Amino acid sequence: MLILLPPSEGKADAGTGRRWSPDRMSLPELNPARERVLDALVALCAGPDAEAARAALGLSEGQLGELRRNARLREAATAPAERLYTGVLYEALDLASLPATAQRAARRSIMISSGLWGVVRLADRIPPYRCPIGARLPDVGALSAYWRAELAPVLDAAAGNGPVLDLRSGAYAATWTPRGKLAERTVTVRVLHEREVDGVPVRSVVSHFNKATKGRLVRDLLVAGARPRTATELVGALRELKHTVVEQTPARGRARQVDVVVTDL
């Protein structure tokens, strides 16, 4: 099973290990593309026009420190991705507290989308950075389109013959769209909050708690040692773990979409 997660804006403040090296990254076939984005990001943030850099990265005036951090990415200390990302999803997933067998399964199955790196595995050592997928960099262009061209063959191969649990947010999901039989082995998740309004159950999409629920889904699968071989088995595993799952009618050649319904946020 391949599990795809979005990155988080929240990241550890600093790394603790030696500087970034492409030689220590998984999926080395992506390294030339990673180097190109890294060079463009560093040049932009180290350049004389801080306002242009801030606009390109969608940063507020209070986030100019992120430009200084990006400008030093080549020299910055690194940390494993599993300790770098600290947002709501990763707090709910709580990788550090997983049993050893579940941690090993996580490192085998999880990949994290990134505007800077394309995708990373949990053990990949990277420095703290700010590079949203919506950014447009000089000599690279829009990152969503850039990575769409680079990721397809890599993630198609990484998916193998098993199911894919795609929990990426929309902007990151646009960088790789599984097709054909692979799409039919892919499960995407929408989180709905059910509450009563005038005695009638009403379901609505949640945002902040969507991330926490997805983190808990992944944690539950890992702790349970789930090893689904098909998308149907994956959906069944979520139900066995007591999640309320409502499946949409699957379409040929498209990912299977499921709603996970929660009553407590």
Sequence and secondary structure as in RCSB ss.txt:
>XXXX:A:sequence
MLILLPPSEGKADAGTGRRWSPDRMSLPELNPARERVLDALVALCAGPDAEAARAALGLSEGQLGELRRNARLRE
AATAPAERLYTGVLYEALDLASLPATAQRAARRSIMISSGLWGVVRLADRIPPYRCPIGARLPDVGALSAYWRAE
LAPVLDAAAGNGPVLDLRSGAYAATWTPRGKLAERTVTVRVLHEREVDGVPVRSVVSHFNKATKGRLVRDLLVAG
ARPRTATELVGALRELKHTVVEQTPARGRARQVDVVVTDL
>XXXX:A:secstr
 EEEE   S B S   EEE  GGG SSGGGHHHHHHHHHHHHHHHHSS HHHHHHHHT  GGGHHHHHHHHTTTT
SEEEEHHHHB SHHHHHH GGGS HHHHHHHHHHEEEEETTTEEEETT EE      TT EETTTEEHHHHHHHH
HHHHHHHHHTTS EEE   HHHHTT    HHHHHTEEEEEEEEEEEETTEEEEEE SHHHHHHHHHHHHHHHHHT
   SSHHHHHHHHHHTT EEEE    TTS EEEEEEES  
